[in-house]
Structure formats: C-alpha cells, structure tokens
Amino acid sequence: MSSTSNTHNKKYFCNECKNNQEGYSLAQRRTAQCYNKRARYEAFKRNTSAQSSSMEVDVEMHRFIATFVVMFTSRYVVNKGAIVLIKFINKLLTIYEQDFQLPLSLPGLQCMTGFSAMNKNVQRFLVCQDCHKVYEKSALAPSHCDFMKLGAHSACNCQLTKKSSSGLQVAKREYCYQSVKNALRLLFLRPDFKQKIRQWNKQLKIINTLCNVYDGDMWKELEEKDGESFVEDPHLLMITLNIDWFQPFDGASYSCGAMYLVVNNLP
C-alpha cells in the first residue's frame, strides 16, 4: 500500500482500488490518514485471527481431549508425567484411527488450547502472610518482609519464601493478577463474542418471573448519564465482582482465594 501526493489530494492505492481504470483513488489528506489507520487495524485483526486459527482444534471431540489434558496436567501432573500422558493419548488416537495428535510438549499443548494466551500476561507477586505487603517476584525480592508496621521498632520480618521438595525457593503466599484491559481484549477477540453478549435480549421473557439476572430491576434500571438504558448499548458490559475462598486439595490445610469479574451479558 502506498500513496503519492499532489496539492490537495493524495492518490491512495489499496486492494479495493486495483480494479479501477486508473488503479488508484483520490482522497483528501485527512481521509487518506483515516484509510491508513483502518488498514493498520484490519491488518492487526487478520494477523490475530491467523495466529489464533493456526493452532485451533476444529473437531469437538479433539478439542475436549486437548482441553482435558492441559487442565489435568496443569493441576495434577509434573512436566515429565505430562509427556508420558500425552504420548499415551496419542497412541490411543492412533489405535482408533483418529487423524489428530497432541503436541509432545506441555507448552505446545497450552498453545493449541489457548491456555498460554489466557495466562500470558498474568503477573505473580510475593505476599507477606503477616502484614500482606506485596513484592514483585524477582531475584531482588527479599527473603523476609521488610515492612515497618505503624508504631513498631523493627521490620515485620515474616519469611516470604520456602524451600520446595525440588530444592527451589518458592513463594509461601502468592498473588496473581490479570489486567482487566487485557482480559477484555481476549474476550472481544473470540469468535461471536459480540453476538453472544446480546443474546440475553433475545431470550423468552416471562412477566413477573425472575429467571435470570436480566429480569432484575438493577439490570433494567441502570442508566447512562443521558438517561438511556445502560444495557441497550451493544458494546457495554454489566460486570460483577466476586470473591471466593476455597480449599483445592483434600487432606491438606491449604486454601486459595480469588477475586474475579464475571460478564453477566454472556448466556
């Protein structure tokens, strides 16, 4: 794509103009700038779509197998055991004459299922178990908390790390954070996401019956500054902040807490 300028207009060359007799279109400078911005945006969308579809699993059964393996290995199996499990499942797929194989590495499997894309920008921090001060995870992070409590004459000094079974120093308490902007960007890049967040308005409504959050007064009465209904805008999201603590393992005194946002517009 290129352009040559004259006094007031620019010759604009693009794929849509190739069929013209002249091979180009004339546009004002500001219009040409808009074309260039749009072209860059379309190129970004094409690249993003190509990257996501290159590793996409098309068959529903194959997608289920890949997703199950990546979730199972991420929670229960160490890396060496994950490779053994992947090879075993690939052998079963071959026996049952399936033209599909899992990647022979955990990173490759995570890339195929989109797991790595979801976790790419997740930040992890060290957290003091006593005073809750947060530290960035790096080689410069202290082994003990250096926070001075109000009125105290010495630092907190709570130990931040412990030695794992493999001999590595790991965080005693960890805080994970995902940027809200990045999370929403990933959602809007999903196929049909924009259509799905409008499905709530196409469902059967039963008068005076609360079947879902969409039937509540808060959903209907929340307004924009101009008095228009908030949820009538096709790109605005109604989001709820949830907080939950749970114990992920049986027979162990270990708990996890999560603060997460839920998009209520989704079906």
Residue frames relative to the residue before (quaternion, step in Angstrom):
aa qw qx qy qz dx dy dz
M 1.0000 0.0000 0.0000 0.0000 0.00 0.00 0.00
S 0.1250 0.7962 -0.5811 0.1127 3.60 -0.78 0.95
S 0.1586 -0.7854 0.5909 0.0936 3.57 -1.27 0.20
T 0.1421 -0.7457 0.6427 0.1029 3.57 -1.22 0.61
S 0.3089 -0.8060 0.4879 0.1300 3.58 -0.83 0.96
N 0.1384 -0.7201 0.6635 0.1487 3.49 -1.36 0.44
T 0.8177 -0.2808 0.1452 0.4810 3.59 -1.22 -0.30
H 0.8373 0.1598 -0.0528 0.5203 3.59 0.74 -1.02
N 0.7906 0.2866 -0.1314 0.5249 3.56 1.06 -0.73
K 0.2961 -0.7122 0.6006 0.2107 3.50 -1.38 0.19
K 0.3914 -0.6581 0.5842 0.2690 3.52 -1.17 0.68
Y 0.1250 -0.8157 0.5644 0.0235 3.52 -0.62 1.17
F 0.1361 -0.7974 0.5871 0.0314 3.59 -0.68 1.16
C 0.2028 0.7635 -0.5947 0.1494 3.57 -0.74 1.02
N 0.7265 -0.4377 0.2964 0.4391 3.57 -1.27 0.11
E 0.6641 0.5142 -0.3073 0.4474 3.58 1.05 -0.73
C 0.6959 0.4812 -0.2671 0.4613 3.59 1.18 -0.55
K 0.4832 0.7053 -0.4285 0.2924 3.60 1.22 -0.26
N 0.6787 0.5002 -0.2951 0.4494 3.59 1.10 -0.61
N 0.4836 0.6545 -0.4428 0.3765 3.59 1.26 -0.11
Q 0.6079 -0.5598 0.4118 0.3840 3.56 -1.20 0.52
E 0.7071 0.4356 -0.2573 0.4940 3.58 1.02 -0.80
G 0.4324 -0.7090 0.4586 0.3163 3.58 1.14 -0.51
Y 0.7676 0.2159 -0.1521 0.5840 3.60 1.25 0.14
S 0.2897 -0.7163 0.5975 0.2145 3.56 -1.37 0.07
L 0.3777 -0.6998 0.5566 0.2404 3.56 -1.19 0.61
A 0.0651 0.7883 -0.6077 0.0719 3.56 -0.96 0.89
Q 0.5503 -0.5881 0.4658 0.3665 3.55 -1.17 0.56
R 0.6808 -0.5218 0.3206 0.4017 3.54 -1.18 0.60
R 0.6773 0.4887 -0.3052 0.4575 3.59 0.88 -0.93
T 0.6337 0.5227 -0.3275 0.4668 3.57 1.05 -0.78
A 0.6361 0.5281 -0.3237 0.4601 3.57 1.02 -0.82
Q 0.6240 0.5307 -0.3386 0.4628 3.58 1.05 -0.73
C 0.6365 0.5179 -0.3236 0.4711 3.58 1.03 -0.78
Y 0.6214 0.5383 -0.3349 0.4605 3.57 1.04 -0.83
N 0.6608 0.5165 -0.3085 0.4488 3.56 0.94 -0.92
K 0.6459 0.5118 -0.3188 0.4683 3.59 0.98 -0.84
R 0.6586 0.5052 -0.3104 0.4634 3.55 0.97 -0.89
A 0.6393 0.5306 -0.3256 0.4513 3.58 1.02 -0.82
R 0.6494 0.5059 -0.3212 0.4681 3.58 0.99 -0.82
Y 0.6456 0.5200 -0.3172 0.4607 3.58 1.02 -0.81
E 0.6606 0.4979 -0.3080 0.4699 3.59 0.96 -0.88
A 0.6316 0.5253 -0.3328 0.4630 3.59 1.05 -0.76
F 0.6305 0.5284 -0.3258 0.4659 3.59 1.05 -0.79
K 0.6630 0.5012 -0.3094 0.4620 3.60 0.95 -0.86
R 0.6479 0.5164 -0.3236 0.4570 3.59 0.99 -0.82
N 0.6609 0.5075 -0.3090 0.4584 3.58 0.95 -0.89
T 0.6556 0.5137 -0.3068 0.4605 3.56 0.98 -0.90
S 0.6606 0.5069 -0.3012 0.4647 3.56 0.99 -0.89
A 0.6496 0.5197 -0.3161 0.4561 3.57 1.02 -0.83
Q 0.6602 0.5099 -0.3128 0.4541 3.57 0.99 -0.85
S 0.6915 0.4773 -0.2893 0.4586 3.57 0.93 -0.86
S 0.7057 0.4643 -0.2777 0.4575 3.59 0.98 -0.81
S 0.5555 0.6298 -0.3970 0.3704 3.60 1.16 -0.47
M 0.7715 0.2893 -0.1643 0.5422 3.57 1.11 -0.66
E 0.4161 0.7388 -0.4534 0.2746 3.59 1.26 0.17
V 0.3072 -0.7299 0.5831 0.1813 3.56 -1.04 0.80
D 0.2981 -0.8210 0.4667 0.1393 3.57 -0.42 1.25
V 0.7098 0.4444 -0.2692 0.4756 3.60 0.86 -0.92
E 0.5257 -0.6781 0.4153 0.3022 3.57 -0.81 1.05
M 0.6576 0.5030 -0.3211 0.4598 3.61 0.93 -0.82
H 0.6548 0.5041 -0.3094 0.4704 3.59 0.97 -0.84
R 0.6292 0.5300 -0.3297 0.4631 3.57 1.05 -0.77
F 0.6392 0.5226 -0.3202 0.4646 3.58 1.02 -0.82
I 0.6533 0.5151 -0.3163 0.4558 3.59 0.91 -0.90
A 0.6808 0.4936 -0.2945 0.4540 3.58 0.85 -0.98
T 0.6718 0.4943 -0.3001 0.4629 3.58 0.95 -0.89
F 0.6371 0.5281 -0.3300 0.4543 3.59 0.97 -0.83
V 0.6765 0.5010 -0.3048 0.4454 3.59 0.84 -0.96
V 0.6891 0.4779 -0.3072 0.4499 3.60 0.83 -0.91
M 0.6587 0.4888 -0.3160 0.4767 3.61 1.02 -0.71
F 0.6580 0.5169 -0.3085 0.4524 3.59 0.96 -0.87
T 0.7013 0.4638 -0.2753 0.4661 3.58 0.84 -0.96
S 0.6274 0.5486 -0.3426 0.4336 3.58 1.06 -0.67
R 0.7521 0.3926 -0.2120 0.4851 3.58 1.10 -0.65
Y 0.8365 0.2767 -0.0958 0.4632 3.58 0.84 -0.96
V 0.7811 0.3558 -0.1517 0.4902 3.60 1.06 -0.66
V 0.4131 -0.6746 0.5507 0.2664 3.57 -1.06 0.80
N 0.7397 -0.4602 0.2581 0.4176 3.58 -1.27 0.41
K 0.6683 0.5006 -0.3161 0.4505 3.61 0.88 -0.91
G 0.6627 0.4965 -0.3015 0.4726 3.57 0.99 -0.82
A 0.6015 0.5702 -0.3535 0.4338 3.58 1.12 -0.66
I 0.6434 0.5199 -0.3229 0.4599 3.59 0.98 -0.83
V 0.6345 0.5221 -0.3268 0.4670 3.60 1.00 -0.83
L 0.6609 0.5053 -0.3048 0.4637 3.59 0.94 -0.90
I 0.6471 0.5206 -0.3196 0.4562 3.60 0.95 -0.86
K 0.6616 0.5016 -0.3068 0.4653 3.60 0.92 -0.89
F 0.6333 0.5333 -0.3267 0.4557 3.58 1.03 -0.80
I 0.6816 0.4743 -0.2916 0.4748 3.60 0.89 -0.92
N 0.6203 0.5317 -0.3432 0.4634 3.61 1.03 -0.70
K 0.6299 0.5249 -0.3296 0.4681 3.58 1.07 -0.75
L 0.6429 0.5109 -0.3193 0.4730 3.59 0.99 -0.81
L 0.6402 0.5243 -0.3242 0.4585 3.59 0.98 -0.82
T 0.6467 0.5093 -0.3137 0.4733 3.57 1.06 -0.76
I 0.6402 0.5353 -0.3219 0.4472 3.59 0.96 -0.88
Y 0.7466 0.3697 -0.2038 0.5142 3.57 1.01 -0.86
E 0.4949 -0.7254 0.3809 0.2895 3.56 1.30 0.58
Q 0.3249 0.7182 -0.5340 0.3059 3.55 0.91 0.98
D 0.3292 -0.7552 0.5345 0.1888 3.59 -0.84 0.98
F 0.5633 0.5583 -0.3848 0.4721 3.56 0.89 0.99
Q 0.0129 -0.7892 0.6135 -0.0231 3.55 -0.99 0.91
L 0.4312 -0.6758 0.5341 0.2688 3.55 -1.12 0.70
P 0.5535 -0.5771 0.4661 0.3786 3.61 -1.12 0.54
L 0.4474 -0.7262 0.4641 0.2388 3.59 -1.01 0.82
S 0.6804 0.3846 -0.3159 0.5379 3.57 1.09 0.63
L 0.5744 -0.6070 0.4265 0.3459 3.56 -1.12 0.67
P 0.6399 0.5072 -0.3472 0.4612 3.67 0.93 -0.72
G 0.6478 0.5173 -0.3220 0.4571 3.60 1.01 -0.78
L 0.6477 0.5104 -0.3036 0.4773 3.56 1.05 -0.79
Q 0.6461 0.5139 -0.3130 0.4696 3.57 1.02 -0.80
C 0.6381 0.5142 -0.3193 0.4758 3.58 1.09 -0.72
M 0.6374 0.5420 -0.3244 0.4413 3.60 0.96 -0.84
T 0.7567 0.3998 -0.2034 0.4756 3.58 0.88 -0.94
G 0.5134 -0.6474 0.4209 0.3743 3.59 1.25 -0.17
F 0.4024 0.7339 -0.4607 0.2953 3.59 1.30 0.05
S 0.6685 0.5003 -0.3051 0.4579 3.59 0.97 -0.84
A 0.6307 0.5318 -0.3391 0.4521 3.61 1.06 -0.71
M 0.6560 0.5159 -0.3086 0.4564 3.59 1.03 -0.80
N 0.7661 0.3630 -0.1803 0.4989 3.57 1.07 -0.76
K 0.3791 0.7744 -0.4539 0.2249 3.57 1.30 -0.06
N 0.8072 0.2691 -0.1186 0.5117 3.58 0.82 -0.98
V 0.3714 0.7069 -0.5124 0.3160 3.59 1.16 0.49
Q 0.2109 -0.7828 0.5772 0.0981 3.57 -0.77 1.07
R 0.1790 -0.7833 0.5902 0.0784 3.56 -1.06 0.83
F 0.1021 -0.8069 0.5818 0.0019 3.54 -0.91 1.00
L 0.4504 -0.6217 0.5626 0.3068 3.53 -1.32 0.44
V 0.0871 -0.7951 0.5992 0.0348 3.58 -1.01 0.78
C 0.4276 -0.6810 0.5338 0.2616 3.55 -0.98 0.89
Q 0.4289 -0.7232 0.4858 0.2386 3.59 -0.83 0.99
D 0.6842 0.4918 -0.2763 0.4622 3.57 1.21 -0.50
C 0.8338 0.1683 -0.0602 0.5223 3.58 0.56 -1.18
H 0.4305 -0.7509 0.4102 0.2873 3.60 1.35 -0.03
K 0.3171 0.7270 -0.5438 0.2741 3.61 1.09 0.52
V 0.3050 -0.7686 0.5446 0.1400 3.56 -1.03 0.91
Y 0.0926 -0.7863 0.6105 0.0180 3.56 -0.99 0.94
E 0.4765 -0.6290 0.5228 0.3226 3.57 -1.14 0.60
K 0.4341 -0.6918 0.5096 0.2706 3.58 -1.01 0.81
S 0.3306 0.7093 -0.5597 0.2727 3.55 -0.43 1.24
A 0.6809 -0.4782 0.3564 0.4250 3.54 -1.32 0.13
L 0.6566 0.5229 -0.3035 0.4509 3.58 1.23 -0.48
A 0.4880 0.6648 -0.4421 0.3527 3.60 1.22 -0.16
P 0.4635 -0.6920 0.4704 0.2916 3.62 -0.90 0.85
S 0.5182 -0.6299 0.4766 0.3281 3.57 -1.23 0.41
H 0.7647 0.2087 -0.1252 0.5967 3.57 1.27 -0.47
C 0.5762 -0.6156 0.4169 0.3394 3.57 -1.08 0.74
D 0.2218 -0.8002 0.5485 0.0983 3.57 -0.91 0.98
F 0.3902 0.7418 -0.4716 0.2740 3.59 1.24 0.26
M 0.2753 -0.7475 0.5847 0.1534 3.56 -1.01 0.90
K 0.3126 -0.7617 0.5395 0.1764 3.57 -0.51 1.16
L 0.6244 -0.5568 0.3968 0.3778 3.55 -1.19 0.60
G 0.8305 0.1701 -0.1623 0.5050 3.55 -0.75 1.11
A 0.5603 0.6051 -0.3938 0.4060 3.60 1.27 -0.10
H 0.3813 -0.7261 0.5299 0.2156 3.57 -1.21 0.54
S 0.7630 0.2371 -0.1603 0.5796 3.57 1.28 -0.04
A 0.6349 -0.5455 0.3926 0.3810 3.55 -1.28 0.38
C 0.6814 -0.4864 0.3651 0.4073 3.55 -1.30 0.40
N 0.0850 -0.8709 0.4756 0.0904 3.57 1.03 -0.94
C 0.3523 0.7200 -0.5190 0.2968 3.61 1.15 0.49
Q 0.4791 -0.6799 0.4722 0.2920 3.59 -0.91 0.88
L 0.3003 -0.7933 0.5129 0.1317 3.57 -0.82 1.08
T 0.7922 0.2414 -0.1139 0.5487 3.59 1.10 -0.62
K 0.1345 -0.7570 0.6312 0.1023 3.52 -1.35 0.26
K 0.5075 -0.6413 0.4787 0.3195 3.56 -1.23 0.40
S 0.3539 -0.7443 0.5324 0.1933 3.56 -0.82 1.06
S 0.7035 -0.4519 0.3345 0.4347 3.57 -1.31 0.07
S 0.6770 0.4719 -0.2883 0.4857 3.59 1.21 -0.49
G 0.5956 -0.6062 0.3466 0.3970 3.58 1.29 0.04
L 0.5636 0.6003 -0.3864 0.4155 3.58 1.28 0.00
Q 0.4575 -0.6534 0.5284 0.2910 3.54 -1.23 0.58
V 0.0063 -0.8031 0.5941 -0.0443 3.58 -0.67 1.11
A 0.6197 -0.5658 0.3983 0.3704 3.55 -1.23 0.46
K 0.4179 -0.6833 0.5360 0.2667 3.58 -1.02 0.80
R 0.7683 0.0233 -0.0286 0.6390 3.54 1.17 -0.63
E 0.1115 -0.8150 0.5686 0.0061 3.55 -0.86 1.00
Y 0.1675 -0.7617 0.6190 0.0923 3.54 -1.13 0.74
C 0.1441 -0.7975 0.5837 0.0499 3.59 -0.72 1.10
Y 0.0610 -0.8096 0.5836 -0.0124 3.56 -0.96 0.91
Q 0.1032 -0.7640 0.6352 0.0466 3.54 -1.02 0.91
S 0.4788 -0.6747 0.4820 0.2887 3.58 -0.80 1.01
V 0.4802 -0.6712 0.4819 0.2943 3.59 -0.88 0.94
K 0.6318 0.5367 -0.3327 0.4496 3.59 0.99 -0.82
N 0.6814 0.4813 -0.2938 0.4666 3.58 0.89 -0.90
A 0.6391 0.5274 -0.3286 0.4533 3.59 1.00 -0.79
L 0.6668 0.4843 -0.3007 0.4799 3.59 0.97 -0.83
R 0.6074 0.5501 -0.3530 0.4515 3.59 1.06 -0.72
L 0.6569 0.5052 -0.3088 0.4667 3.59 0.96 -0.87
L 0.6453 0.5230 -0.3235 0.4532 3.57 1.02 -0.78
F 0.7109 0.4602 -0.2704 0.4579 3.59 0.84 -0.95
L 0.6217 0.5231 -0.3478 0.4678 3.61 1.22 -0.29
R 0.5332 0.6236 -0.4160 0.3922 3.60 1.23 -0.19
P 0.5571 -0.6081 0.4385 0.3573 3.61 -1.05 0.70
D 0.8617 0.1220 -0.1170 0.4785 3.56 -1.06 0.88
F 0.3527 0.7460 -0.5106 0.2415 3.64 1.15 0.24
K 0.6545 0.5203 -0.3207 0.4450 3.60 0.94 -0.86
Q 0.6543 0.4921 -0.3186 0.4777 3.58 1.07 -0.67
K 0.6602 0.5360 -0.3135 0.4226 3.59 0.97 -0.83
I 0.6718 0.4940 -0.3187 0.4506 3.61 1.02 -0.68
R 0.6680 0.4477 -0.3161 0.5034 3.59 1.28 0.05
Q 0.4537 0.7155 -0.4401 0.2975 3.60 1.24 -0.07
W 0.5585 0.6243 -0.3944 0.3779 3.58 1.12 -0.60
N 0.6920 0.4882 -0.2704 0.4579 3.58 1.10 -0.73
K 0.6746 0.4810 -0.2907 0.4786 3.60 1.28 -0.13
Q 0.5368 0.6392 -0.4016 0.3769 3.57 1.26 -0.05
L 0.6209 -0.5556 0.4099 0.3712 3.54 -1.26 0.51
K 0.2003 -0.7821 0.5830 0.0911 3.57 -0.84 1.01
I 0.1672 -0.7621 0.6195 0.0864 3.56 -1.00 0.92
I 0.4498 -0.7224 0.4580 0.2569 3.58 -0.58 1.15
N 0.8589 0.0743 -0.1028 0.4962 3.55 -1.06 0.97
T 0.6081 0.5101 -0.3690 0.4836 3.58 1.13 0.65
L 0.2543 -0.7681 0.5725 0.1329 3.57 -0.81 1.05
C 0.0273 -0.8226 0.5668 -0.0377 3.56 -0.19 1.31
N 0.8000 0.0189 0.0261 0.5991 3.57 1.13 -0.57
V 0.7121 -0.4334 0.3228 0.4482 3.55 -1.31 0.07
Y 0.5874 0.6053 -0.3616 0.3973 3.58 1.18 -0.57
D 0.6755 0.5064 -0.2915 0.4497 3.59 1.17 -0.50
G 0.5542 0.6409 -0.3816 0.3693 3.60 1.25 -0.18
D 0.6415 -0.5501 0.3797 0.3764 3.56 -1.25 0.47
M 0.6204 0.5609 -0.3548 0.4179 3.60 0.98 -0.79
W 0.6489 0.5243 -0.3138 0.4534 3.57 0.98 -0.84
K 0.7282 0.4460 -0.2414 0.4610 3.56 0.93 -0.90
E 0.7693 0.4347 -0.2011 0.4229 3.58 0.94 -0.90
L 0.5072 0.6378 -0.4409 0.3762 3.63 1.19 -0.25
E 0.0871 -0.8325 0.5471 -0.0100 3.57 -0.68 1.14
E 0.5069 -0.5934 0.5334 0.3263 3.51 -1.36 0.40
K 0.7071 -0.4477 0.3242 0.4411 3.59 -1.30 0.09
D 0.7020 0.4592 -0.2662 0.4748 3.57 1.10 -0.68
G 0.6147 -0.5867 0.3348 0.4073 3.58 1.28 0.17
E 0.5225 0.6314 -0.4171 0.3928 3.59 1.26 -0.11
S 0.5823 -0.5835 0.4357 0.3614 3.56 -1.17 0.61
F 0.5147 -0.6785 0.4341 0.2937 3.58 -0.83 1.03
V 0.7474 0.4375 -0.2368 0.4404 3.59 0.78 -1.01
E 0.5348 0.6220 -0.4203 0.3878 3.60 1.20 -0.10
D 0.5707 0.5566 -0.3926 0.4587 3.59 1.18 -0.40
P 0.4488 -0.7463 0.4185 0.2577 3.63 -0.61 1.07
H 0.7519 0.3876 -0.2200 0.4859 3.61 1.17 -0.37
L 0.5584 0.5863 -0.4081 0.4219 3.61 1.22 0.13
L 0.2406 -0.7928 0.5522 0.0935 3.54 -0.97 0.93
M 0.2808 -0.7060 0.6237 0.1834 3.55 -1.12 0.77
I 0.0378 -0.8370 0.5431 -0.0551 3.57 -0.41 1.26
T 0.1868 -0.7755 0.5972 0.0847 3.56 -1.06 0.85
L 0.3054 -0.7309 0.5828 0.1812 3.57 -1.02 0.86
N 0.0871 -0.8007 0.5927 0.0070 3.57 -0.74 1.12
I 0.1021 -0.7644 0.6337 0.0598 3.56 -1.17 0.67
D 0.1015 0.8047 -0.5727 0.1192 3.57 -0.76 1.03
W 0.1377 -0.7573 0.6330 0.0827 3.57 -1.11 0.77
F 0.0643 0.8058 -0.5825 0.0852 3.58 -0.93 0.86
Q 0.3866 -0.6897 0.5636 0.2394 3.54 -1.33 0.35
P 0.2611 -0.8317 0.4708 0.1359 3.62 -0.23 1.26
F 0.7692 0.3292 -0.1756 0.5188 3.62 1.13 -0.49
D 0.4038 -0.6886 0.5513 0.2427 3.55 -1.11 0.77
G 0.8251 0.2423 -0.1724 0.4804 3.56 -1.08 0.73
A 0.7010 0.3873 -0.2753 0.5317 3.60 1.19 0.37
S 0.3724 -0.7157 0.5477 0.2216 3.55 -1.01 0.86
Y 0.3943 0.6883 -0.4939 0.3562 3.55 0.27 1.31
S 0.0286 -0.8194 0.5722 -0.0177 3.58 -0.71 1.02
C 0.2102 -0.7503 0.6156 0.1181 3.54 -1.26 0.57
G 0.1588 -0.7690 0.6113 0.0984 3.53 -1.14 0.67
A 0.0822 -0.8027 0.5903 0.0222 3.56 -1.02 0.79
M 0.0970 -0.7284 0.6749 0.0667 3.51 -1.15 0.82
Y 0.1312 0.8240 -0.5294 0.1536 3.58 -0.40 1.17
L 0.3997 -0.7047 0.5430 0.2208 3.53 -1.27 0.57
V 0.1647 -0.7728 0.6081 0.0765 3.56 -1.07 0.82
V 0.3257 -0.7282 0.5714 0.1928 3.58 -0.92 0.97
N 0.2806 -0.8093 0.4970 0.1391 3.58 -0.30 1.26
N 0.5618 0.6251 -0.3851 0.3811 3.60 1.19 -0.41
L 0.6053 0.5855 -0.3608 0.4009 3.58 1.13 -0.58
P 0.5405 -0.6373 0.4338 0.3371 3.61 -1.06 0.67
